Amino acid sequence: MNRSILIDIDLKSNQEVHAVDTFSEENASSGPRTLRRGLQVLRCLQENTQAGLSVTQLARLTGLQRPTIYRLLSALVEDGFAKSVPGTKRFMATSAMALTVPQRDPRIELALPAMQKLAALTGDAVFLVVQDKHESLSLWREIGPYPVQILATFAGKRQPLGVGSGGLALLARLDDESVEDIIALNSKELEQYSGMSPREMRQLVQNTRTRGYSVVGNYAVRGALGVGCALCDSKGHPTLAISVTAITERMPASRQREIAGLIQDGLRSIADKL
């Protein structure tokens, strides 16, 4: 998978941030990919209806390059889904669209304080992931202050359960029969992730169960490594997972263990609220 580097300015600290955009600009005009990106930008505008967002802020939130955002904004404005904020360089969803903002998944509100604390403590990107049948679904992303960020996924992105560290943490907490069923359903798609095989996925599940947390590197995003932990309900079924992803150089085994402990602390802080 091709990657590009987006150099941006952290609006909170004025710190230069290098965010790894995991979406290739090649064939950017292709229909489904363009639609997903446009909806991603629109969702960000819908969630920030009071003051609007600048192109720089949108780039930071989405992980997309600014030229791509300019093109998408142009289309959204032209078709009446977005508008510029007079006297500023910001954009916002139109009032009609702002009224249709869907209610956020309650699990986001539940996990957000822990995610924000994790992002601050680790400096890296933190992701909230849930299971949807044989897939993982990303619900939220918090970006830490470290200058190099791995924006491996975004809210609404789906991929085979187990490919990412959050999804793997969820998969490993399921019973053996469910694990085998899910791996079988995803077997043809797994190969798209750096040639992953069902056998490798089974080994990752076993490693996660032995270790107590998941570690996945170089499958979904080359040069990135994620650590994830799952939270289960009273019946032992995994309800959500939180993961932290960073460049591989920042993730030696000792730091993996440290981050896993921080994630588990965060999960414990919200367990009684489920």
C-alpha positions as CSV (number, residue, x, y, z in Angstrom):
1,M,0.0,0.0,0.0
2,N,1.4,3.4,-1.0
3,R,1.8,6.0,1.7
4,S,2.4,9.7,1.7
5,I,3.5,12.1,4.4
6,L,1.3,15.0,5.4
7,I,3.1,17.9,7.2
8,D,0.6,19.7,9.4
9,I,0.5,22.1,12.3
10,D,-1.0,20.9,15.6
11,L,-3.6,23.6,16.3
12,K,-3.4,23.1,20.1
13,S,0.3,23.3,20.6
14,N,1.7,24.8,17.3
15,Q,3.8,21.6,17.1
16,E,4.7,20.3,13.6
17,V,3.0,17.0,13.1
18,H,3.9,14.4,10.4
19,A,0.9,12.3,9.9
20,V,1.2,9.1,7.9
21,D,-1.7,9.2,5.4
22,T,-2.5,5.5,4.8
23,F,-4.6,6.2,1.7
24,S,-2.9,6.3,-1.6
25,E,-3.5,9.3,-3.9
26,E,-3.3,6.9,-6.8
27,N,-6.6,6.5,-8.5
28,A,-8.0,9.1,-6.1
29,S,-10.9,9.8,-8.5
30,S,-12.2,6.3,-8.3
31,G,-15.9,6.3,-7.3
32,P,-16.1,4.3,-4.1
33,R,-12.9,5.7,-2.6
34,T,-13.8,9.3,-3.5
35,L,-17.3,8.9,-2.0
36,R,-15.9,7.5,1.2
37,R,-13.4,10.3,1.5
38,G,-16.1,12.9,0.8
39,L,-18.4,11.4,3.5
40,Q,-15.5,11.4,5.9
41,V,-14.9,15.1,5.4
42,L,-18.6,15.8,5.6
43,R,-18.9,13.8,8.9
44,C,-16.1,15.9,10.4
45,L,-17.9,19.1,9.4
46,Q,-21.2,17.8,10.8
47,E,-19.5,17.0,14.1
48,N,-18.1,20.6,14.4
49,T,-21.1,22.7,13.5
50,Q,-20.4,25.7,15.8
51,A,-17.2,27.2,14.4
52,G,-16.5,25.0,11.4
53,L,-13.1,23.6,10.4
54,S,-10.2,24.8,8.4
55,V,-8.5,22.7,5.7
56,T,-5.6,22.2,8.1
57,Q,-7.9,20.9,10.8
58,L,-9.7,18.6,8.3
59,A,-6.3,17.2,7.2
60,R,-5.4,16.4,10.7
61,L,-8.7,14.8,11.6
62,T,-9.0,12.7,8.4
63,G,-5.4,11.9,7.5
64,L,-6.0,13.1,4.0
65,Q,-3.8,15.4,2.0
66,R,-4.9,19.0,1.7
67,P,-5.2,19.0,-2.1
68,T,-7.6,16.1,-1.7
69,I,-9.6,18.0,0.9
70,Y,-9.8,21.1,-1.3
71,R,-11.2,19.0,-4.1
72,L,-13.8,17.3,-1.8
73,L,-14.8,20.6,-0.2
74,S,-15.3,22.2,-3.6
75,A,-17.7,19.5,-4.6
76,L,-19.5,19.6,-1.2
77,V,-19.9,23.4,-1.4
78,E,-21.0,23.3,-5.1
79,D,-23.7,20.7,-4.2
80,G,-24.9,22.6,-1.1
81,F,-23.7,20.2,1.5
82,A,-21.1,22.6,2.9
83,K,-20.4,26.3,3.0
84,S,-17.5,28.6,3.8
85,V,-17.7,30.6,7.0
86,P,-17.6,34.3,6.1
87,G,-14.5,36.2,7.0
88,T,-12.6,33.0,7.8
89,K,-10.8,30.1,6.1
90,R,-13.2,27.6,7.7
91,F,-15.9,25.5,6.3
92,M,-19.0,24.0,7.9
93,A,-21.9,21.8,7.0
94,T,-25.0,23.6,5.8
95,S,-27.7,24.1,8.3
96,A,-29.9,21.5,6.6
97,M,-27.1,18.9,6.9
98,A,-26.2,19.9,10.4
99,L,-29.7,18.9,11.5
100,T,-29.2,15.4,10.2
101,V,-26.0,14.6,12.2
102,P,-26.6,11.0,13.5
103,Q,-26.3,10.4,17.2
104,R,-22.9,9.2,18.2
105,D,-22.5,5.6,19.3
106,P,-22.7,5.6,23.1
107,R,-19.5,3.6,23.3
108,I,-17.7,6.6,22.0
109,E,-18.8,8.8,24.9
110,L,-18.0,5.9,27.3
111,A,-14.4,5.5,26.0
112,L,-13.5,9.0,25.1
113,P,-12.0,10.2,28.4
114,A,-9.8,7.1,28.6
115,M,-8.8,7.5,24.9
116,Q,-7.8,11.1,25.4
117,K,-5.8,10.2,28.5
118,L,-4.0,7.4,26.5
119,A,-3.2,9.7,23.6
120,A,-1.7,12.3,26.0
121,L,0.3,9.7,28.0
122,T,1.7,7.7,25.0
123,G,1.8,10.6,22.4
124,D,0.5,8.2,19.8
125,A,-2.8,7.6,17.9
126,V,-5.5,5.8,19.9
127,F,-8.4,3.9,18.3
128,L,-11.8,2.6,19.5
129,V,-12.8,-0.6,17.7
130,V,-15.9,-2.8,17.9
131,Q,-16.9,-6.1,16.3
132,D,-19.6,-6.2,13.6
133,K,-20.0,-9.8,12.6
134,H,-16.8,-10.9,10.9
135,E,-15.4,-7.4,10.6
136,S,-13.9,-4.8,12.9
137,L,-15.5,-1.3,12.8
138,S,-13.6,1.8,13.9
139,L,-15.7,4.2,16.0
140,W,-13.3,6.9,17.0
141,R,-9.7,8.1,16.8
142,E,-7.7,10.3,19.1
143,I,-4.4,11.7,18.0
144,G,-1.5,12.2,20.4
145,P,1.1,15.0,20.5
146,Y,4.1,13.0,19.1
147,P,5.3,14.6,15.9
148,V,4.9,11.4,13.8
149,Q,1.4,9.9,13.8
150,I,0.1,6.7,12.2
151,L,-3.4,7.4,11.1
152,A,-4.1,3.8,10.4
153,T,-7.9,4.1,10.3
154,F,-10.7,6.5,10.8
155,A,-14.3,6.4,12.2
156,G,-16.4,4.2,10.0
157,K,-13.6,2.1,8.5
158,R,-14.2,-1.7,8.3
159,Q,-11.7,-4.4,7.8
160,P,-11.5,-8.2,8.5
161,L,-11.6,-8.8,12.3
162,G,-8.1,-9.5,13.5
163,V,-6.1,-7.6,10.9
164,G,-5.7,-4.6,13.2
165,S,-4.6,-4.7,16.9
166,G,-8.0,-3.7,18.2
167,G,-9.8,-6.2,16.0
168,L,-7.3,-8.9,17.0
169,A,-7.9,-8.2,20.7
170,L,-11.6,-8.7,20.1
171,L,-11.2,-11.8,18.0
172,A,-8.9,-13.5,20.6
173,R,-11.6,-13.1,23.3
174,L,-14.1,-15.1,21.3
175,D,-14.5,-18.9,21.6
176,D,-12.6,-21.2,19.3
177,E,-15.5,-22.0,17.1
178,S,-16.3,-18.4,16.5
179,V,-12.7,-17.6,15.8
180,E,-12.6,-20.4,13.1
181,D,-15.8,-19.2,11.5
182,I,-14.6,-15.6,11.3
183,I,-11.2,-16.6,9.9
184,A,-13.0,-18.8,7.3
185,L,-15.2,-15.9,6.2
186,N,-12.3,-13.6,5.9
187,S,-9.8,-16.0,4.4
188,K,-9.9,-14.5,0.9
189,E,-9.6,-11.0,2.1
190,L,-6.7,-11.7,4.5
191,E,-4.2,-12.0,1.6
192,Q,-4.7,-8.4,0.8
193,Y,-3.0,-7.5,4.1
194,S,0.6,-8.2,3.3
195,G,-0.2,-11.8,2.3
196,M,-1.6,-12.7,5.7
197,S,-2.8,-16.3,5.8
198,P,-5.5,-18.0,8.0
199,R,-2.6,-19.9,9.7
200,E,-0.9,-16.7,10.6
201,M,-4.2,-15.3,11.9
202,R,-4.6,-18.3,14.2
203,Q,-1.1,-17.8,15.5
204,L,-1.8,-14.2,16.2
205,V,-4.9,-15.1,18.1
206,Q,-2.9,-17.7,20.2
207,N,-0.2,-15.1,20.8
208,T,-2.7,-12.6,22.0
209,R,-4.4,-15.1,24.4
210,T,-1.0,-16.0,25.8
211,R,0.3,-12.5,26.1
212,G,-3.0,-10.9,27.3
213,Y,-3.0,-8.2,24.7
214,S,-2.6,-8.0,21.0
215,V,0.4,-6.9,19.0
216,V,0.2,-6.5,15.2
217,G,2.8,-4.9,12.9
218,N,3.1,-4.4,9.2
219,Y,-0.1,-6.1,8.1
220,A,-2.7,-3.3,7.7
221,V,0.0,-0.5,7.5
222,R,3.6,-1.1,6.7
223,G,6.0,0.4,9.2
224,A,3.4,0.6,11.9
225,L,2.8,-1.5,15.0
226,G,-0.3,-1.5,17.2
227,V,-1.1,-2.8,20.7
228,G,-4.7,-3.5,21.7
229,C,-6.8,-4.8,24.6
230,A,-10.5,-5.8,24.6
231,L,-13.2,-5.1,27.3
232,C,-15.7,-7.9,27.9
233,D,-19.2,-7.7,29.4
234,S,-20.4,-9.7,32.4
235,K,-20.9,-12.8,30.2
236,G,-17.4,-12.6,28.9
237,H,-18.3,-11.3,25.4
238,P,-16.0,-8.6,24.0
239,T,-17.8,-5.3,23.7
240,L,-15.1,-3.0,22.5
241,A,-11.3,-2.7,22.1
242,I,-8.9,0.2,22.5
243,S,-5.6,0.2,20.6
244,V,-2.5,2.4,20.3
245,T,-0.6,2.5,17.0
246,A,2.8,4.1,16.4
247,I,5.8,3.7,14.0
248,T,7.6,0.4,14.6
249,E,10.7,2.1,16.0
250,R,8.7,3.5,18.9
251,M,7.3,0.0,19.9
252,P,10.0,-2.2,21.4
253,A,8.7,-5.1,23.5
254,S,9.1,-3.2,26.8
255,R,7.0,-0.3,25.5
256,Q,4.4,-2.7,24.1
257,R,3.9,-4.1,27.6
258,E,3.8,-0.6,29.1
259,I,1.1,0.6,26.6
260,A,-0.9,-2.6,27.2
261,G,-0.9,-1.8,30.9
262,L,-2.1,1.7,30.2
263,I,-4.9,0.5,27.9
264,Q,-6.0,-2.0,30.5
265,D,-6.1,0.7,33.1
266,G,-8.3,2.8,30.8
267,L,-10.6,-0.1,30.2
268,R,-11.0,-0.8,33.9
269,S,-12.0,2.8,34.4
270,I,-15.0,2.4,32.1
271,A,-15.9,-1.3,32.8
272,D,-18.4,-0.5,35.5
273,K,-20.2,1.9,33.1
274,L,-21.2,-0.7,30.6
